[in-house]
Amino acid sequence: MAGATFIDVLLAIILPPLGVFLRFGCAVEFWICLLLTILGYIPGIIYAIYVLVG
């Protein structure tokens, strides 16, 4: 898929690791997003949207 759907972006805003997990599974992107979300909610959202859209 080239872009993220509305549901993917909505999940990335509500619970960033879940949105990334549904797209990539337990890949590196998920663990980076989980770590960023634990350290700060906003960085997790920004990274999740960046990964899903890009």
PDB file of N, CA, C and O in Angstrom:
ATOM      1  N   MET A   1       0.839  -1.192   0.000  1.00  0.00           N
ATOM      2  CA  MET A   1       0.000   0.000   0.000  1.00  0.00           C
ATOM      3  C   MET A   1       0.876   1.244   0.000  1.00  0.00           C
ATOM      4  O   MET A   1       1.919   1.286   0.651  1.00  0.00           O
ATOM      5  N   ALA A   2       0.450   2.221  -0.715  1.00  0.00           N
ATOM      6  CA  ALA A   2       1.236   3.443  -0.817  1.00  0.00           C
ATOM      7  C   ALA A   2       0.971   4.391   0.345  1.00  0.00           C
ATOM      8  O   ALA A   2       1.905   5.015   0.849  1.00  0.00           O
ATOM      9  N   GLY A   3      -0.266   4.512   0.778  1.00  0.00           N
ATOM     10  CA  GLY A   3      -0.584   5.448   1.841  1.00  0.00           C
ATOM     11  C   GLY A   3      -1.372   4.791   2.948  1.00  0.00           C
ATOM     12  O   GLY A   3      -1.848   3.662   2.833  1.00  0.00           O
ATOM     13  N   ALA A   4      -1.489   5.532   4.010  1.00  0.00           N
ATOM     14  CA  ALA A   4      -2.226   5.027   5.166  1.00  0.00           C
ATOM     15  C   ALA A   4      -3.717   5.335   5.009  1.00  0.00           C
ATOM     16  O   ALA A   4      -4.087   6.367   4.450  1.00  0.00           O
ATOM     17  N   THR A   5      -4.548   4.454   5.495  1.00  0.00           N
ATOM     18  CA  THR A   5      -5.977   4.700   5.480  1.00  0.00           C
ATOM     19  C   THR A   5      -6.359   5.565   6.673  1.00  0.00           C
ATOM     20  O   THR A   5      -5.546   5.814   7.563  1.00  0.00           O
ATOM     21  N   PHE A   6      -7.584   6.009   6.677  1.00  0.00           N
ATOM     22  CA  PHE A   6      -8.079   6.838   7.777  1.00  0.00           C
ATOM     23  C   PHE A   6      -8.028   6.079   9.098  1.00  0.00           C
ATOM     24  O   PHE A   6      -7.688   6.652  10.133  1.00  0.00           O
ATOM     25  N   ILE A   7      -8.363   4.800   9.065  1.00  0.00           N
ATOM     26  CA  ILE A   7      -8.354   3.982  10.283  1.00  0.00           C
ATOM     27  C   ILE A   7      -6.941   3.838  10.833  1.00  0.00           C
ATOM     28  O   ILE A   7      -6.742   3.891  12.047  1.00  0.00           O
ATOM     29  N   ASP A   8      -5.962   3.658   9.956  1.00  0.00           N
ATOM     30  CA  ASP A   8      -4.564   3.550  10.394  1.00  0.00           C
ATOM     31  C   ASP A   8      -4.117   4.820  11.106  1.00  0.00           C
ATOM     32  O   ASP A   8      -3.490   4.755  12.163  1.00  0.00           O
ATOM     33  N   VAL A   9      -4.434   5.962  10.534  1.00  0.00           N
ATOM     34  CA  VAL A   9      -4.026   7.235  11.130  1.00  0.00           C
ATOM     35  C   VAL A   9      -4.775   7.473  12.443  1.00  0.00           C
ATOM     36  O   VAL A   9      -4.193   7.969  13.408  1.00  0.00           O
ATOM     37  N   LEU A  10      -6.049   7.125  12.482  1.00  0.00           N
ATOM     38  CA  LEU A  10      -6.823   7.281  13.715  1.00  0.00           C
ATOM     39  C   LEU A  10      -6.251   6.410  14.829  1.00  0.00           C
ATOM     40  O   LEU A  10      -6.116   6.874  15.961  1.00  0.00           O
ATOM     41  N   LEU A  11      -5.919   5.176  14.534  1.00  0.00           N
ATOM     42  CA  LEU A  11      -5.296   4.306  15.536  1.00  0.00           C
ATOM     43  C   LEU A  11      -3.930   4.826  15.956  1.00  0.00           C
ATOM     44  O   LEU A  11      -3.544   4.693  17.117  1.00  0.00           O
ATOM     45  N   ALA A  12      -3.198   5.417  15.020  1.00  0.00           N
ATOM     46  CA  ALA A  12      -1.888   5.976  15.346  1.00  0.00           C
ATOM     47  C   ALA A  12      -2.016   7.161  16.293  1.00  0.00           C
ATOM     48  O   ALA A  12      -1.101   7.418  17.076  1.00  0.00           O
ATOM     49  N   ILE A  13      -3.113   7.880  16.241  1.00  0.00           N
ATOM     50  CA  ILE A  13      -3.313   9.013  17.139  1.00  0.00           C
ATOM     51  C   ILE A  13      -3.787   8.528  18.509  1.00  0.00           C
ATOM     52  O   ILE A  13      -3.328   9.026  19.537  1.00  0.00           O
ATOM     53  N   ILE A  14      -4.697   7.564  18.525  1.00  0.00           N
ATOM     54  CA  ILE A  14      -5.246   7.079  19.792  1.00  0.00           C
ATOM     55  C   ILE A  14      -4.225   6.224  20.544  1.00  0.00           C
ATOM     56  O   ILE A  14      -3.961   6.464  21.722  1.00  0.00           O
ATOM     57  N   LEU A  15      -3.658   5.237  19.871  1.00  0.00           N
ATOM     58  CA  LEU A  15      -2.678   4.335  20.483  1.00  0.00           C
ATOM     59  C   LEU A  15      -1.610   4.015  19.433  1.00  0.00           C
ATOM     60  O   LEU A  15      -1.746   3.058  18.672  1.00  0.00           O
ATOM     61  N   PRO A  16      -0.558   4.816  19.400  1.00  0.00           N
ATOM     62  CA  PRO A  16       0.432   4.722  18.322  1.00  0.00           C
ATOM     63  C   PRO A  16       1.015   3.327  18.077  1.00  0.00           C
ATOM     64  O   PRO A  16       1.090   2.912  16.920  1.00  0.00           O
ATOM     65  N   PRO A  17       1.429   2.586  19.106  1.00  0.00           N
ATOM     66  CA  PRO A  17       2.008   1.268  18.804  1.00  0.00           C
ATOM     67  C   PRO A  17       1.019   0.306  18.146  1.00  0.00           C
ATOM     68  O   PRO A  17       1.424  -0.537  17.346  1.00  0.00           O
ATOM     69  N   LEU A  18      -0.255   0.416  18.467  1.00  0.00           N
ATOM     70  CA  LEU A  18      -1.249  -0.464  17.868  1.00  0.00           C
ATOM     71  C   LEU A  18      -1.367  -0.214  16.360  1.00  0.00           C
ATOM     72  O   LEU A  18      -1.442  -1.158  15.574  1.00  0.00           O
ATOM     73  N   GLY A  19      -1.382   1.045  15.969  1.00  0.00           N
ATOM     74  CA  GLY A  19      -1.459   1.369  14.544  1.00  0.00           C
ATOM     75  C   GLY A  19      -0.265   0.842  13.770  1.00  0.00           C
ATOM     76  O   GLY A  19      -0.413   0.339  12.656  1.00  0.00           O
ATOM     77  N   VAL A  20       0.922   0.957  14.359  1.00  0.00           N
ATOM     78  CA  VAL A  20       2.130   0.467  13.698  1.00  0.00           C
ATOM     79  C   VAL A  20       2.147  -1.061  13.702  1.00  0.00           C
ATOM     80  O   VAL A  20       2.559  -1.676  12.719  1.00  0.00           O
ATOM     81  N   PHE A  21       1.704  -1.675  14.796  1.00  0.00           N
ATOM     82  CA  PHE A  21       1.681  -3.140  14.883  1.00  0.00           C
ATOM     83  C   PHE A  21       0.763  -3.745  13.830  1.00  0.00           C
ATOM     84  O   PHE A  21       1.105  -4.758  13.221  1.00  0.00           O
ATOM     85  N   LEU A  22      -0.385  -3.144  13.613  1.00  0.00           N
ATOM     86  CA  LEU A  22      -1.318  -3.684  12.631  1.00  0.00           C
ATOM     87  C   LEU A  22      -0.757  -3.616  11.212  1.00  0.00           C
ATOM     88  O   LEU A  22      -1.133  -4.423  10.361  1.00  0.00           O
ATOM     89  N   ARG A  23       0.124  -2.677  10.954  1.00  0.00           N
ATOM     90  CA  ARG A  23       0.708  -2.554   9.612  1.00  0.00           C
ATOM     91  C   ARG A  23       1.971  -3.412   9.464  1.00  0.00           C
ATOM     92  O   ARG A  23       2.147  -4.068   8.438  1.00  0.00           O
ATOM     93  N   PHE A  24       2.857  -3.416  10.481  1.00  0.00           N
ATOM     94  CA  PHE A  24       4.167  -4.045  10.335  1.00  0.00           C
ATOM     95  C   PHE A  24       4.372  -5.295  11.192  1.00  0.00           C
ATOM     96  O   PHE A  24       5.340  -6.024  10.977  1.00  0.00           O
ATOM     97  N   GLY A  25       3.495  -5.561  12.150  1.00  0.00           N
ATOM     98  CA  GLY A  25       3.714  -6.679  13.060  1.00  0.00           C
ATOM     99  C   GLY A  25       4.775  -6.316  14.080  1.00  0.00           C
ATOM    100  O   GLY A  25       4.920  -5.144  14.425  1.00  0.00           O
ATOM    101  N   CYS A  26       5.517  -7.291  14.567  1.00  0.00           N
ATOM    102  CA  CYS A  26       6.544  -7.042  15.595  1.00  0.00           C
ATOM    103  C   CYS A  26       7.893  -6.694  14.973  1.00  0.00           C
ATOM    104  O   CYS A  26       8.927  -7.184  15.428  1.00  0.00           O
ATOM    105  N   ALA A  27       7.895  -5.876  13.965  1.00  0.00           N
ATOM    106  CA  ALA A  27       9.139  -5.444  13.325  1.00  0.00           C
ATOM    107  C   ALA A  27       9.771  -4.316  14.138  1.00  0.00           C
ATOM    108  O   ALA A  27       9.244  -3.902  15.171  1.00  0.00           O
ATOM    109  N   VAL A  28      10.887  -3.840  13.660  1.00  0.00           N
ATOM    110  CA  VAL A  28      11.634  -2.784  14.347  1.00  0.00           C
ATOM    111  C   VAL A  28      10.787  -1.523  14.502  1.00  0.00           C
ATOM    112  O   VAL A  28      10.890  -0.833  15.516  1.00  0.00           O
ATOM    113  N   GLU A  29       9.954  -1.216  13.511  1.00  0.00           N
ATOM    114  CA  GLU A  29       9.124  -0.015  13.584  1.00  0.00           C
ATOM    115  C   GLU A  29       8.212  -0.028  14.803  1.00  0.00           C
ATOM    116  O   GLU A  29       8.005   1.005  15.440  1.00  0.00           O
ATOM    117  N   PHE A  30       7.665  -1.202  15.126  1.00  0.00           N
ATOM    118  CA  PHE A  30       6.788  -1.326  16.293  1.00  0.00           C
ATOM    119  C   PHE A  30       7.539  -1.026  17.576  1.00  0.00           C
ATOM    120  O   PHE A  30       7.050  -0.278  18.422  1.00  0.00           O
ATOM    121  N   TRP A  31       8.718  -1.599  17.729  1.00  0.00           N
ATOM    122  CA  TRP A  31       9.473  -1.417  18.969  1.00  0.00           C
ATOM    123  C   TRP A  31       9.954   0.020  19.137  1.00  0.00           C
ATOM    124  O   TRP A  31       9.974   0.535  20.255  1.00  0.00           O
ATOM    125  N   ILE A  32      10.339   0.672  18.049  1.00  0.00           N
ATOM    126  CA  ILE A  32      10.724   2.082  18.118  1.00  0.00           C
ATOM    127  C   ILE A  32       9.515   2.917  18.539  1.00  0.00           C
ATOM    128  O   ILE A  32       9.638   3.810  19.377  1.00  0.00           O
ATOM    129  N   CYS A  33       8.360   2.631  17.964  1.00  0.00           N
ATOM    130  CA  CYS A  33       7.146   3.377  18.296  1.00  0.00           C
ATOM    131  C   CYS A  33       6.747   3.146  19.749  1.00  0.00           C
ATOM    132  O   CYS A  33       6.338   4.080  20.438  1.00  0.00           O
ATOM    133  N   LEU A  34       6.864   1.914  20.212  1.00  0.00           N
ATOM    134  CA  LEU A  34       6.539   1.611  21.609  1.00  0.00           C
ATOM    135  C   LEU A  34       7.462   2.354  22.561  1.00  0.00           C
ATOM    136  O   LEU A  34       7.001   2.915  23.554  1.00  0.00           O
ATOM    137  N   LEU A  35       8.740   2.366  22.277  1.00  0.00           N
ATOM    138  CA  LEU A  35       9.703   3.075  23.122  1.00  0.00           C
ATOM    139  C   LEU A  35       9.429   4.579  23.128  1.00  0.00           C
ATOM    140  O   LEU A  35       9.456   5.211  24.184  1.00  0.00           O
ATOM    141  N   LEU A  36       9.167   5.149  21.964  1.00  0.00           N
ATOM    142  CA  LEU A  36       8.873   6.577  21.894  1.00  0.00           C
ATOM    143  C   LEU A  36       7.574   6.922  22.617  1.00  0.00           C
ATOM    144  O   LEU A  36       7.467   7.988  23.224  1.00  0.00           O
ATOM    145  N   THR A  37       6.589   6.030  22.558  1.00  0.00           N
ATOM    146  CA  THR A  37       5.323   6.274  23.241  1.00  0.00           C
ATOM    147  C   THR A  37       5.508   6.198  24.752  1.00  0.00           C
ATOM    148  O   THR A  37       4.893   6.967  25.491  1.00  0.00           O
ATOM    149  N   ILE A  38       6.342   5.287  25.214  1.00  0.00           N
ATOM    150  CA  ILE A  38       6.616   5.197  26.655  1.00  0.00           C
ATOM    151  C   ILE A  38       7.362   6.435  27.126  1.00  0.00           C
ATOM    152  O   ILE A  38       7.075   6.959  28.203  1.00  0.00           O
ATOM    153  N   LEU A  39       8.308   6.905  26.338  1.00  0.00           N
ATOM    154  CA  LEU A  39       9.071   8.087  26.727  1.00  0.00           C
ATOM    155  C   LEU A  39       8.254   9.369  26.634  1.00  0.00           C
ATOM    156  O   LEU A  39       8.488  10.309  27.394  1.00  0.00           O
ATOM    157  N   GLY A  40       7.318   9.414  25.731  1.00  0.00           N
ATOM    158  CA  GLY A  40       6.468  10.581  25.566  1.00  0.00           C
ATOM    159  C   GLY A  40       5.405  10.291  24.533  1.00  0.00           C
ATOM    160  O   GLY A  40       5.710   9.780  23.455  1.00  0.00           O
ATOM    161  N   TYR A  41       4.185  10.603  24.838  1.00  0.00           N
ATOM    162  CA  TYR A  41       3.067  10.240  23.969  1.00  0.00           C
ATOM    163  C   TYR A  41       3.150  10.925  22.603  1.00  0.00           C
ATOM    164  O   TYR A  41       2.898  10.294  21.576  1.00  0.00           O
ATOM    165  N   ILE A  42       3.498  12.194  22.590  1.00  0.00           N
ATOM    166  CA  ILE A  42       3.557  12.967  21.341  1.00  0.00           C
ATOM    167  C   ILE A  42       4.634  12.435  20.390  1.00  0.00           C
ATOM    168  O   ILE A  42       4.349  12.287  19.201  1.00  0.00           O
ATOM    169  N   PRO A  43       5.853  12.142  20.849  1.00  0.00           N
ATOM    170  CA  PRO A  43       6.825  11.555  19.915  1.00  0.00           C
ATOM    171  C   PRO A  43       6.358  10.225  19.325  1.00  0.00           C
ATOM    172  O   PRO A  43       6.661   9.920  18.172  1.00  0.00           O
ATOM    173  N   GLY A  44       5.629   9.436  20.103  1.00  0.00           N
ATOM    174  CA  GLY A  44       5.087   8.182  19.591  1.00  0.00           C
ATOM    175  C   GLY A  44       4.081   8.417  18.484  1.00  0.00           C
ATOM    176  O   GLY A  44       4.077   7.703  17.481  1.00  0.00           O
ATOM    177  N   ILE A  45       3.230   9.411  18.659  1.00  0.00           N
ATOM    178  CA  ILE A  45       2.241   9.749  17.626  1.00  0.00           C
ATOM    179  C   ILE A  45       2.937  10.233  16.358  1.00  0.00           C
ATOM    180  O   ILE A  45       2.596   9.805  15.255  1.00  0.00           O
ATOM    181  N   ILE A  46       3.900  11.115  16.513  1.00  0.00           N
ATOM    182  CA  ILE A  46       4.604  11.669  15.356  1.00  0.00           C
ATOM    183  C   ILE A  46       5.307  10.558  14.585  1.00  0.00           C
ATOM    184  O   ILE A  46       5.236  10.516  13.357  1.00  0.00           O
ATOM    185  N   TYR A  47       5.984   9.664  15.291  1.00  0.00           N
ATOM    186  CA  TYR A  47       6.684   8.572  14.623  1.00  0.00           C
ATOM    187  C   TYR A  47       5.709   7.611  13.941  1.00  0.00           C
ATOM    188  O   TYR A  47       5.955   7.165  12.820  1.00  0.00           O
ATOM    189  N   ALA A  48       4.614   7.296  14.609  1.00  0.00           N
ATOM    190  CA  ALA A  48       3.639   6.372  14.042  1.00  0.00           C
ATOM    191  C   ALA A  48       3.047   6.934  12.751  1.00  0.00           C
ATOM    192  O   ALA A  48       2.922   6.211  11.762  1.00  0.00           O
ATOM    193  N   ILE A  49       2.688   8.196  12.753  1.00  0.00           N
ATOM    194  CA  ILE A  49       2.132   8.798  11.540  1.00  0.00           C
ATOM    195  C   ILE A  49       3.181   8.873  10.446  1.00  0.00           C
ATOM    196  O   ILE A  49       2.882   8.639   9.275  1.00  0.00           O
ATOM    197  N   TYR A  50       4.408   9.198  10.824  1.00  0.00           N
ATOM    198  CA  TYR A  50       5.503   9.251   9.857  1.00  0.00           C
ATOM    199  C   TYR A  50       5.717   7.890   9.193  1.00  0.00           C
ATOM    200  O   TYR A  50       5.879   7.813   7.975  1.00  0.00           O
ATOM    201  N   VAL A  51       5.720   6.830   9.977  1.00  0.00           N
ATOM    202  CA  VAL A  51       5.939   5.485   9.447  1.00  0.00           C
ATOM    203  C   VAL A  51       4.761   5.026   8.596  1.00  0.00           C
ATOM    204  O   VAL A  51       4.959   4.415   7.545  1.00  0.00           O
ATOM    205  N   LEU A  52       3.539   5.314   9.036  1.00  0.00           N
ATOM    206  CA  LEU A  52       2.377   4.845   8.303  1.00  0.00           C
ATOM    207  C   LEU A  52       2.155   5.588   6.999  1.00  0.00           C
ATOM    208  O   LEU A  52       1.749   4.986   6.005  1.00  0.00           O
ATOM    209  N   VAL A  53       2.412   6.874   6.992  1.00  0.00           N
ATOM    210  CA  VAL A  53       2.153   7.673   5.788  1.00  0.00           C
ATOM    211  C   VAL A  53       3.329   7.566   4.810  1.00  0.00           C
ATOM    212  O   VAL A  53       3.136   7.536   3.595  1.00  0.00           O
ATOM    213  N   GLY A  54       4.525   7.512   5.347  1.00  0.00           N
ATOM    214  CA  GLY A  54       5.725   7.521   4.500  1.00  0.00           C
ATOM    215  C   GLY A  54       6.113   6.243   3.912  1.00  0.00           C
ATOM    216  O   GLY A  54       7.108   6.172   3.191  1.00  0.00           O
TER     217      GLY A  54
END
